[in-house]
């Protein structure tokens, strides 16, 4: 692709993103249930993971394409706030009582809610139980602790990403995890080494720390009965995956 073509594509994507930011209801959102694991677990979900998607039939219809274009055009902060408030509004309007799991993009840490969205954001914070997921990419940021403190100030719980691979290469990541004091840590079953046999060292360290700290483990990628069994064998009490419910509208 030539420079001219690339520039034109970015221009088109930016124009579409601006439209989505101005009218966030075109972003989705999709919600995927989070359930307790085990034979005696209740049927109702205890949480809902909210994800955004672009307008169907466009180049930005997928979550990944949406984020990549937002990063390339410098619109991550505006897009993230628009989606965040949309998810809060949608959950509130539907009378959701389960905890809403959101992933504030690291580029938004420390940013202020846009004035036009402040009412929706304040209303959602008061009405809903919310958990903020901290992605592994945020663990290298200097402003991580201050961002987590802000989330807690809003009354949100903290969910830490699966940082097993980071721990295996840099044990100091585990100390940073301890400083965050998350209520939940994720275990991604789609990654290598997440099994009861031959579990990777970083995974074992993460699970041992979670057990000692009384932190709940949530397995993601629970797409089969076999994976559900692996999740419970590894000590996960929460799960998210297609076996437990596919993402979709409320």
N, C-alpha and C positions, 0 to 999 in steps of 0.2 A: 504494500500500500504506500502510495506516495505521500509526501508531507502535506500536499494540498488535500488529498483524500482524508488523511488523518485529521487535519484541522476542520474540515467540513463535518466529519463524523462527530467530533467533539462539540461542534456548534449545535448540531442536531440533538445530541444527547443532553447538552446543557439546556436547550429550549424545552425539551420534554421534562427534564428534572424540575425546571422552574414551574412548569404546569402542575406537576405532581405535588410540589411543595405548597403551591397556592391552593390546591384542591386535594388535601391529603387522603380523602376517602378513596381515591383511585390507587392508593398504595396497598390496599388489602384491608386489614391485616389478616394473616392466618394465625390460628391458635392450635397448639398441639398439647394434648393432655399429658400431665405428669401424674403418675399413679404410685401408690404404695405397692411394693412387691410382696409376694407370698400368697399362699393358698387362702389364707383367712383375711386378706386385705380387702378393704371396702371397695365397692365398684366405682363410686364417684371419684373423679380426679381431685387431687389435693392442690394442683397447680395447673397453670396454662402458660406455655411458652409462646410469646408473641413474636412473629417474624413478618417483615415487610416484603412486598413484591410489587413490581412495576405493573403498568397497565397491560392487560392481556393483548397479545397480538403485536406488541412493540418490541424493539431491540432490548428493552429494559424490563422484560416481563419476569425474569428470575431475580431472586435475592442477590445472587453473586454479581450479576451484570449491573444491578442497581447500585450496589456498593462500589464496584470498580469504577463506574462512570462518575459517581459522586466524588470519589477520591481524585480522579483525573481532572475534574472541573472545579475542585475546591468547594464543593457544596455539601460535604459530609455533615457539618454542624447543623445547617439549616434543615437538611433532610431528616437527620436523626431526631431533632426536636419535633418536627412535624409528625413523624411516625410515632414517636413516644406519646404525644398527646392524643393522636388518633387511637392508639391501642387503649389508653386509659378511658377515653370517651366510649369506645365500642364496648369495653368490658363493663363500664358503669351502666350504659344503656341496657345491656343484656342482663343486668342484675347478678353478675358474676360474684360468687362468694369465695371461690378458690383463689389462691395466691397467684398474682400475675408476675411472670418472669420476663424481665426486659434486659436487653444488653445495650446499655449506653455505649456508643462508639468512643474509643479512647480519645479521638480528636475533639470530642465535646467536653472532656473533663474541665471543670472550672468555668464553663461558659454559662451565660445567663439565659433563662427562658425568654424567647422573643415576646414582646409585649402583647401581640395579638393572640398568643397561645396561653398567656398566663392564667386566665380564668379556667380554661380546661385543665391545665396542669394542676392548679391548686385544688380544683374539685376532685380530680382523680386521686390525688395524694390523700385527701381526707376520707374518701369513700372506699378505697380499695387496699387490700394487702398486696404489697409489691416486694419483689426480690430483684436486686440488681446483679446481673452476671458480669464478672470481671474476666475478660478473655486473656489467654496466655500472653498475647502480644503486649498487654498492658503492664506486665510484670517488670519490664525494663524502663518504665517511665518514672521520672522523678516526682511527678504529681499524683502518683497512684494513691498514697495514703491520704492526701488531702481530698481526693475525689471520693474515696470510700467514706471519709468522715462526713462529707456533704450528703452522700446517700443515706447514711445513718441518721443524719439530722432531719431528713425527710421522713424518717420512720421505716426505711426500707431495710430488709435483711440483705446479706451478702452471700453470693454464690461464686465460688472460685472455679475457674476452668480446670480441666485436666492438665496439670503442669508436670506430669510424671517425666516426660522426656527432658524438660528443662532441669528438673532435680537431678536426673541421672548425669547431666553434664556440669551442673553447677549447684552444689549442695546449699549455697547461700539462698537459693530460691525458696527452700523450705523455711528458712528463718523469716523471709519476707512474708510467706504465707501465714506463719504464726502471728506476725505483727498485724495482719489484716483481720484476724479472728473471724473467718467466715462461718456462717451457720451450716453451709452445705458446700461440699466439693464434688465436682463432676468426674466421672470415669468414662472415657470414650471407648466403647467396645469395638469401634471400627478401626482402632489403631493397633499395631502389632504389640504383643506382650500382654494383652489384657485377657488372660485366661487363667484357669486354675493350675495349669501345668506350664512350667517354664516362664512364670510371670517375670517381666522385666524388673530390674532392680529399682528403678525410679517409681514404678507402680507400687511395689512393696513398701517403699519408704512413705509414699503418699498415704497408703491405706493404714500403715502402722501409726502414722502421725494422726490421721483422722480418728482412729480408734482410741488413741490415748487422749486426744483433746475433746472427745465427745462430739465430733463433727459428723453430721449425717452425710452419707455417700449417695449420690444420684448417678445411676448408670444411664448413659445416652447411647443410642444406637441399638436399643432392645427391639430387634426386628423379628426374632424367632423365639420359640420355646427354649431352644438350646441356649441362646444368649440370655434369656431370662434366668435360666439355671446358673449360668456363669456369673451373672450379676449378683445373685443371692449368695453363691459360694464365696464371692469376693467381699461380701459384707455390705453390699448396697441395699438400702431400704426403700429408695425411690427409683423410678425408672421412667424413661421417655424413649419412644421408638414406635415404629409402625405396628408392632404387635399390640401395643397399648393404646394406639389411636393415631391416625394420620393427621397431619396439619390441615386445617380448613377453616372456613368462616364459623363464627359462633352460631 
